[in-house]
Each structure stands twice: as structure tokens, then as C-alpha cells.
């Protein structure tokens, strides 16, 4: 049974125990980025299923080219000290030349293979650009203000980025599918879940060599590394793994998540109930139901950072056009109120 956290916020008092009524693991379907189910036969193809006809042509084109990656960690665990060395080196080297992997190995003192794997993990967290060794707006912000990713605010946003990224196959499916279908299950159950779901997309050898490493990578990140501070994943004395709903958000960071989520969908308006069940949304990756999510939205509305519209049977969030995800995060790190009427930039989707 999914459990409610001990760390509930001041505006969240209700507890909602959930009893799983989902079918057995063998009948599970992976979740598509648009929220639809995907049968195992198409769950890990190189393209994402098309969204509704209302989506823009640009969005459709981007989603069609999205490839999912099972091997994010390549057998390594999440080491934020190494990530800090990596981001610092990239920040220093970019002033002089186009950064290469060999440059990073020399600058950080890490073996080339470890550099390559740390780069993969940094990209999964949204700290590095996809095709070049350059910090994203998020990576630059964190490298300046919290390079070792120790603060709760940083970890909240990095969890959202990693768990909501459809390309991070195992990471995404754990928080958007597995933990929704199975509230409490041992590690062996997690493995069975993915082995059956991915059996038609990967060879038996590939699953044997790589799947366990990626599942262990995520579990270790949330039970032993910095993500443990969020108290999202737990193991009981019987080694059952379960998730606790997270409600004690840093308000500016939650605002950044919501603005980023809507920006990736090119909209300033979203139905609260729909967002609460849409894979990849802040509500889903932190385990909130619609009621708990509404309570969080009300708090942001009271601060003037979003408009929560409920009159005439409405139940929707309307974003303010002169705010952005990047501005909310910057405001948090600079310990100030977010500013409206800022100049928007391509880095606003972070």
C-alpha cells in the first residue's frame, strides 16, 4: 500500500491510502509520453506515438524523433561529487575551446570511461545539452549555486527532470508506470515487471546484462544517494519497495516544474485533474493525487504565481505569460521574488 509521508506540508492534511486494483505484471503496459498506454510490442520503439491533432507541427516533429535510452548509468551509481567535477570542468573549458571527452578526462582526473558515463547521467538529469558538452540553463544555474546538488530545492527539480524525461526509459517508467500499478513490491518484482514489459524490444542477453544495472541505479539514487533526502522511495524490513507521496515542496521550485511542464506542451492553460494523472507531470512523478495537487496549486495561486480558475465549474491552471521556469528557479537561488516582464529566452524550457 502506498504510504503518506511524515513530512506533509502545512496546507496538506488529508491522507489517501491506495489499494492497487491493477492487473498482474504480465498484463502491464508501458506509458507513452502523451499519457496513452503502449503495448509491449511498441513500448520502446525509436519514435514516440503521435499526439493529438491539436498539437503543433513543431511538437509532433520533435516527439517523432525522440529515442528512449535504457542504459543511462552503464553500471555506475549516481555520484554528485563526480557530477560537480564534471560541470565545473565544462564551465571552465568552454571559455577556451570546444569541449571534448578527452578534455574532461584530463581536467577532472577521471578515467575516460567514467567521464563518458557521468556525461550520460548528467544529460539524464537535464544538466547537459544532448549533443554537445555544454551546460544547459539548468546546469549552469546549479553549477553556480549548488554544484554538489545538496539542497532539497535542487533535488526536487532534478527528480522532476529525470523522472519526467520520456527518454530515460527505466527512470521514467518506474515513477510513471510501475509505482502506479504496484504500490509495494520487492526488487525481484521490479525486475519481473520490466523483463515482461520489454521482452519484445530487447534480447534476453541485453536485458540480462543491462536491465538490473539500471534498476539498481535508480534504487540506489533514492535510498542511498542525495535523492534519499526527498524520502520518496523506501524499503521495509521485508525488502518491499514503496513510494511515499511528496507534499513539502519548495514553492518556487514547484512553480518552475509546472511552468516547464506546460512549456514543453506549448500551452499556458492546463486542467488540474488532467495534469494530476498525466505521466511526466509534477503530480505524477511525486505521487500526488488530484486533491493533494489542487492544494499545492491553491498555495501558488495565493502567492500570485499562477491563476487557479474554479468559477463556472472550471478547474484549471492559467500561467502568467511573463513568468518562466528559469525565472522561478533563479529567484529561488538568488533568494528573491520572481520578476515578471522578464525577457524570455530559449533556455526558458529547462
Secondary structure, 3 states (H helix, E strand, C coil): CEEECCCCCCCCCCCCCECCCCCCHHHCCEECCCCCEECCCCCCCCCCCCCCCCCCHHHHHHHHCCCCECCCCCCCCCCHHHHHHHHHHHHHHCCCCCCCHHHHHHHHCCCHHHHHHHHHHHHHCCCECCCCCCECHHHHHHHHHCCCCCCHHHHHHHHHHHHHCCCEHHHHHHHHHHHHHCCEEEHHHHHHHHHHHHCCCCCHHHHHHHHHHHHHHHHHHHHCCHHHHHCCEEECCCCEEEEEECCCCCHHHHHHHHHHHHHHCCCCEEEHHHHCCCCCCHHHHCCCCHHHHHHHHHHHHHHCCEEEECHHHCCEEEECCCCCHHHHHHHHHCCCCCCCCCCCCHHHCC
